[in-house]
Amino acid sequence: MHLEGKAAIVTGAGRGIGRDVALLLAREGARVIVNDPGVGRGGEPTEERPADDVVNEIRAAGGTAIANYDSVADYQKAGRMVAQCVDTFGKIDILVNVAGMLREKMIWNMSEDDFDSVINVHLKGHWAMSHHAIKYMRREGYGRIVNFSSDAFKGSVGQCNYSAAKAGIIGLTRSIAKETARFGITCNAMCPAADTRMMMNEAVIANQKRKLDAGLMTQEQYDRFFAGRGPEHIAPMVAYLCTDGADIINGHVFHVEKGRINSYFYGEDFKTLTNDGSVFTVDQLIELIPSTVANGLTPVVPPVKMQDAIRSTDAKKTESA
Ligand SMILES: NC(=O)c1ccc[n+]([C@@H]2O[C@H](COP(=O)([O-])OP(=O)(O)OC[C@H]3O[C@@H](n4cnc5c(N)ncnc54)[C@H](O)[C@@H]3O)[C@@H](O)[C@H]2O)c1
């Protein structure tokens, strides 16, 4: 067992990825607060209490777990959840922020409530839980925080609220890593891909087909999406990041899915254009940007326009040579 004696909170642990994370942390010896209010896919209240089922499963396997039903988006309740962990288990060593929901619409159809709800659960929820947990972790000189971002941070059709929240979670993760490293706390983020109710609903499946048809996704990416990727493939990387020995890994972002883990080369300079310090003219940028700073960037839409721009700059250069 790699997490014996540790005390952990896993948010959104009643279903999907969070459930597998809670079960694995418990199998590895951690005592776990299993948080989940049992809301629907869009965050709507239900009568379901999936946290109880996960707690029962952990206890039946000989582990230690307690349920919590609060929303991570509620600042006061997030604080009480952290206090529950400390009061019950004497400390908090591990925080895994998995809780999430979706309200998918194109930006012109998205309501203010759709935007606010998603930002509140994902971005504010991650912040609120981390804020309260770090107060304890800092005092103890130890902590492991694993956040849940998404590949949607790169931009995602019909998910601008979610995409913005998940990109924000990467900034939050890297900031926490920088602020807390000297207190023995690490903070990393995951971009998972797993078959859960969040991913495998009819609208998402239809959207994948539209993306393939529009050239926004390759056939290889499309096929991988339907390759039967269970949430159990995400949990081991989370557990690894929570071990003492993973202290060397801090502020990083990992994509994880069945049979594949990759890190991202994120936040580094790629191509640079410099001058003597004078103000660039717009004419200079029209001339230089396509073949320098923007040359080789991964396109977010099919790169026809960019290739045309490079070709036209090259043609002008050839003409004037
Ligand atoms: N499944 C994927 O492929 C995928 C891809 C990218 C990112 N993610 C992220 O991974 C995380 C888990 O997703 P999943 O696929 O397991 O989804 P899921 O819907 O199966 O599980 C999410 C759980 O979070 C709970 N939850 C929702 N709002 C909450 C709140 N305010 N407070 C506490 N709990 C709350 C829900 O009740 C649910 O049980 C999410 O943050 C999601 O955005 C998942």
The ligand as an SDF file (V2000), in Angstrom:
LIG
                    3D

 44 48  0  0  0  0  0  0  0  0999 V2000
  -15.0080   11.7890  -18.4860 N   0  0  0  0  0  0  0  0  0  0  0  0
  -14.1560   12.4490  -19.2500 C   0  0  0  0  0  0  0  0  0  0  0  0
  -13.7360   11.9840  -20.3260 O   0  0  0  0  0  0  0  0  0  0  0  0
  -13.6540   13.7900  -18.8210 C   0  0  0  0  0  0  0  0  0  0  0  0
  -12.9060   14.5340  -19.7550 C   0  0  0  0  0  0  0  0  0  0  0  0
  -12.3620   15.7370  -19.3580 C   0  0  0  0  0  0  0  0  0  0  0  0
  -12.5580   16.1910  -18.0570 C   0  0  0  0  0  0  0  0  0  0  0  0
  -13.3270   15.4750  -17.1890 N   0  0  0  0  0  0  0  0  0  0  0  0
  -13.4930   15.9990  -15.8300 C   0  0  0  0  0  0  0  0  0  0  0  0
  -13.3400   14.9590  -14.9010 O   0  0  0  0  0  0  0  0  0  0  0  0
  -14.1880   15.1930  -13.7690 C   0  0  0  0  0  0  0  0  0  0  0  0
  -15.0740   13.9860  -13.5160 C   0  0  0  0  0  0  0  0  0  0  0  0
  -15.9280   13.7930  -14.6240 O   0  0  0  0  0  0  0  0  0  0  0  0
  -16.7740   12.4470  -14.8570 P   0  0  0  0  0  0  0  0  0  0  0  0
  -16.6690   12.1590  -16.2960 O   0  0  0  0  0  0  0  0  0  0  0  0
  -16.4060   11.4330  -13.8660 O   0  0  0  0  0  0  0  0  0  0  0  0
  -18.2610   13.0030  -14.5930 O   0  0  0  0  0  0  0  0  0  0  0  0
  -19.5080   12.3510  -13.8070 P   0  0  0  0  0  0  0  0  0  0  0  0
  -20.6860   13.1690  -14.2050 O   0  0  0  0  0  0  0  0  0  0  0  0
  -19.5560   10.8910  -14.0350 O   0  0  0  0  0  0  0  0  0  0  0  0
  -19.1560   12.6010  -12.2790 O   0  0  0  0  0  0  0  0  0  0  0  0
  -19.0820   13.8810  -11.7450 C   0  0  0  0  0  0  0  0  0  0  0  0
  -19.5940   13.8440  -10.3180 C   0  0  0  0  0  0  0  0  0  0  0  0
  -19.4360   15.1750   -9.7740 O   0  0  0  0  0  0  0  0  0  0  0  0
  -20.5510   15.4270   -8.9400 C   0  0  0  0  0  0  0  0  0  0  0  0
  -20.7800   16.8700   -8.7990 N   0  0  0  0  0  0  0  0  0  0  0  0
  -21.3530   17.7110   -9.6830 C   0  0  0  0  0  0  0  0  0  0  0  0
  -21.4390   18.9430   -9.1700 N   0  0  0  0  0  0  0  0  0  0  0  0
  -20.8790   18.8940   -7.9250 C   0  0  0  0  0  0  0  0  0  0  0  0
  -20.6690   19.8400   -6.9020 C   0  0  0  0  0  0  0  0  0  0  0  0
  -21.0680   21.1030   -7.0520 N   0  0  0  0  0  0  0  0  0  0  0  0
  -20.0550   19.4450   -5.7520 N   0  0  0  0  0  0  0  0  0  0  0  0
  -19.6380   18.1690   -5.6060 C   0  0  0  0  0  0  0  0  0  0  0  0
  -19.8340   17.2060   -6.5310 N   0  0  0  0  0  0  0  0  0  0  0  0
  -20.4510   17.5650   -7.6810 C   0  0  0  0  0  0  0  0  0  0  0  0
  -21.7330   14.7500   -9.6530 C   0  0  0  0  0  0  0  0  0  0  0  0
  -22.8010   14.4770   -8.7580 O   0  0  0  0  0  0  0  0  0  0  0  0
  -21.0840   13.4950  -10.2230 C   0  0  0  0  0  0  0  0  0  0  0  0
  -21.2790   12.3680   -9.3960 O   0  0  0  0  0  0  0  0  0  0  0  0
  -14.9560   16.4670  -14.0800 C   0  0  0  0  0  0  0  0  0  0  0  0
  -14.3310   17.5790  -13.5000 O   0  0  0  0  0  0  0  0  0  0  0  0
  -14.8790   16.5590  -15.5850 C   0  0  0  0  0  0  0  0  0  0  0  0
  -15.0280   17.8840  -16.0440 O   0  0  0  0  0  0  0  0  0  0  0  0
  -13.8720   14.2850  -17.5390 C   0  0  0  0  0  0  0  0  0  0  0  0
  1  2  1  0
  2  3  2  0
  2  4  1  0
  4  5  1  0
  4 44  2  0
  5  6  2  0
  6  7  1  0
  7  8  2  0
  8  9  1  0
  8 44  1  0
  9 10  1  0
  9 42  1  0
 10 11  1  0
 11 12  1  0
 11 40  1  0
 12 13  1  0
 13 14  1  0
 14 15  2  0
 14 16  1  0
 14 17  1  0
 17 18  1  0
 18 19  2  0
 18 20  1  0
 18 21  1  0
 21 22  1  0
 22 23  1  0
 23 24  1  0
 23 38  1  0
 24 25  1  0
 25 26  1  0
 25 36  1  0
 26 27  1  0
 26 35  1  0
 27 28  2  0
 28 29  1  0
 29 30  1  0
 29 35  2  0
 30 31  1  0
 30 32  2  0
 32 33  1  0
 33 34  2  0
 34 35  1  0
 36 37  1  0
 36 38  1  0
 38 39  1  0
 40 41  1  0
 40 42  1  0
 42 43  1  0
M  CHG  2   8   1  16  -1
M  END
$$$$
